[in-house]
């Protein structure tokens, strides 16, 4: 007669780290593939596309973009007609050959954004400033399109 007994060892303490099965360590050792590093972006290409904030004030249009790591000399801002274009690049830092990344989420590379400005913008009075990694562009409105306060009881010329 055959009897089966449960021979599963009972542990009073948690298994040691060396006893735990780690499939990622196994893959690194056997085939030289690190799935964590691959998922962290080693094989992926992230596109650098800074987000912009655009607001209108009574006398101008204000554009702001977070551009950390972008140098002033790497920016090209142009206004052609009513088309405002902001282009530039953010360089990737140099890596050492013996570094291992477990997450690589920062994007680098070239970017270009264009905005169509409404009529009434003053192309001769545009200012740009890059401070603390934030680009601020101010496009002023021509005086004739800026709102003006009209008091009650005064006559306006028609």
C-alpha positions as CSV (number, residue, x, y, z in Angstrom):
1,X,0.0,0.0,0.0
2,X,1.3,3.4,-1.0
3,X,0.8,6.4,1.3
4,X,1.6,9.9,0.6
5,X,2.9,12.2,3.2
6,X,3.4,15.9,3.2
7,X,7.1,16.5,3.3
8,X,7.0,20.3,2.8
9,X,9.6,21.8,5.1
10,X,8.3,24.2,7.6
11,X,10.2,27.4,8.2
12,X,10.1,29.2,11.4
13,X,11.7,32.2,9.8
14,X,11.5,33.9,6.4
15,X,13.8,32.5,3.7
16,X,17.1,34.2,3.2
17,X,17.5,36.6,0.3
18,X,19.7,34.2,-1.5
19,X,17.0,31.5,-1.3
20,X,14.4,33.7,-3.0
21,X,13.8,33.2,-6.7
22,X,14.5,36.4,-8.7
23,X,13.5,35.9,-12.3
24,X,15.2,39.3,-13.2
25,X,18.5,38.2,-11.7
26,X,18.2,34.9,-13.6
27,X,17.6,36.7,-16.9
28,X,20.6,39.0,-16.3
29,X,22.9,36.1,-15.5
30,X,21.8,33.7,-18.3
31,X,21.1,35.9,-21.3
32,X,22.5,39.3,-20.3
33,X,19.1,41.0,-20.5
34,X,17.8,43.3,-17.9
35,X,14.1,43.7,-18.2
36,X,13.9,46.4,-15.6
37,X,16.5,48.5,-17.5
38,X,14.7,47.8,-20.8
39,X,11.4,48.9,-19.4
40,X,13.0,52.0,-18.0
41,X,13.7,53.3,-21.4
42,X,17.0,51.9,-22.6
43,X,15.3,50.8,-25.9
44,X,12.6,53.4,-25.9
45,X,12.9,56.9,-27.4
46,X,11.2,59.6,-25.4
47,X,10.4,62.7,-27.2
48,X,11.2,66.0,-25.5
49,X,8.2,68.3,-25.9
50,X,8.0,71.0,-23.3
51,X,4.5,72.1,-22.2
52,X,3.5,75.7,-22.7
53,X,1.2,78.0,-20.9
54,X,-0.3,80.8,-22.9
55,X,-2.4,83.6,-21.4
56,X,-3.9,86.9,-22.6
57,X,-3.6,90.1,-20.5
58,X,-5.2,93.4,-21.5
59,X,-2.0,94.6,-23.2
60,X,-0.2,91.4,-24.2
61,X,0.0,87.7,-24.7
62,X,2.3,85.8,-22.3
63,X,3.9,82.5,-23.2
64,X,5.7,80.4,-20.5
65,X,7.4,77.0,-20.8
66,X,9.4,74.9,-18.4
67,X,12.8,74.3,-20.1
68,X,15.1,72.9,-17.4
69,X,18.5,72.1,-18.7
70,X,18.0,74.1,-21.9
71,X,20.7,76.8,-22.5
72,X,19.9,80.2,-23.9
73,X,22.2,79.6,-26.8
74,X,20.3,76.4,-27.6
75,X,17.0,78.3,-28.1
76,X,15.8,79.9,-31.4
77,X,12.7,82.1,-31.2
78,X,11.3,83.7,-34.3
79,X,8.2,85.7,-35.3
80,X,7.3,85.6,-39.0
81,X,4.0,87.4,-39.8
82,X,1.7,86.2,-37.1
83,X,3.6,82.9,-36.6
84,X,5.6,82.6,-33.4
85,X,8.1,79.6,-33.4
86,X,10.1,78.5,-30.4
87,X,12.7,75.8,-31.1
88,X,15.6,74.4,-29.2
89,X,17.3,71.4,-27.8
90,X,18.1,69.8,-24.5
91,X,21.3,67.8,-24.4
92,X,21.6,64.5,-22.6
93,X,24.2,64.3,-19.9
94,X,27.2,62.0,-20.5
95,X,27.0,58.5,-19.1
96,X,29.7,56.4,-17.8
97,X,30.0,52.9,-19.2
98,X,29.7,51.2,-15.8
99,X,26.5,53.0,-14.7
100,X,23.2,51.0,-14.5
101,X,19.9,52.8,-14.7
102,X,16.8,51.4,-13.2
103,X,14.6,54.3,-14.4
104,X,15.3,56.6,-17.4
105,X,12.3,58.8,-17.8
106,X,13.8,62.2,-18.7
107,X,13.6,63.2,-22.3
108,X,16.2,64.9,-24.4
109,X,16.5,66.1,-27.9
110,X,15.2,68.8,-30.2
111,X,11.8,70.4,-30.0
112,X,9.8,73.0,-32.0
113,X,6.5,74.6,-31.2
114,X,4.6,77.2,-33.3
115,X,1.7,79.4,-32.3
116,X,-0.5,81.5,-34.6
117,X,-0.9,85.0,-33.0
118,X,-4.1,86.9,-33.4
119,X,-4.2,90.2,-35.4
120,X,-3.1,93.2,-33.5
121,X,0.2,91.9,-32.1
122,X,3.1,94.3,-32.1
123,X,6.0,92.4,-33.7
124,X,8.4,95.1,-32.7
125,X,7.8,94.8,-29.0
126,X,8.4,91.1,-28.1
127,X,10.5,90.2,-25.1
128,X,12.0,86.9,-24.1
129,X,13.5,85.9,-20.8
130,X,15.0,82.6,-19.6
131,X,15.4,82.4,-15.8
132,X,15.5,79.4,-13.5
133,X,14.7,77.0,-16.4
134,X,11.5,78.9,-17.3
135,X,11.1,80.7,-20.6
136,X,8.8,83.7,-20.6
137,X,7.8,85.5,-23.9
138,X,5.7,88.6,-23.9
139,X,4.1,89.7,-27.1
140,X,2.5,93.1,-26.7
141,X,-0.7,94.2,-28.4
142,X,-0.7,97.3,-30.6
143,X,-2.2,100.3,-28.8
144,X,-5.3,100.4,-31.1
145,X,-6.3,96.9,-30.1
146,X,-5.8,97.3,-26.4
147,X,-8.9,97.9,-24.4
148,X,-9.4,101.5,-23.2
149,X,-11.6,102.7,-20.4
150,X,-14.5,104.8,-21.4
151,X,-16.0,107.0,-18.8
152,X,-19.8,107.5,-18.7
153,X,-20.9,110.9,-19.9
154,X,-18.0,111.5,-22.3
155,X,-18.4,111.7,-26.0
156,X,-16.3,109.5,-28.3
157,X,-15.4,110.3,-31.9
158,X,-17.1,108.2,-34.4
